Amino acid sequence: MSKQWIRVILAASKLGFTNLVMDEDWDRVKKLDQYVQTGDGNPGQHLNPED
């Protein structure tokens, strides 16, 4: 996960947000959801903007 995403998530959580909305490809979203739900996988590979 990039440092920029970590900063966004930390800032949002400090402000009390519990949801994060992303405009992203469905396959990537499913893999990110799997990571959030189970902790399995590498979220950084799905958040890479160069892909």
CORKA-V249113 format. One record per run of one state. SS is the DSSP state (H for helix, E for strand, C for the rest). FROM is the first residue (numbers start at 0). TO is the last residue. Records with the same first field share a line. If there is no record, write none. Layout:
BEGIN
SS=FROM-TO + FROM-TO
END
This chain:
BEGIN
C=0-1 + 14-24 + 38-41 + 46-50
H=2-13 + 25-37 + 42-45
END
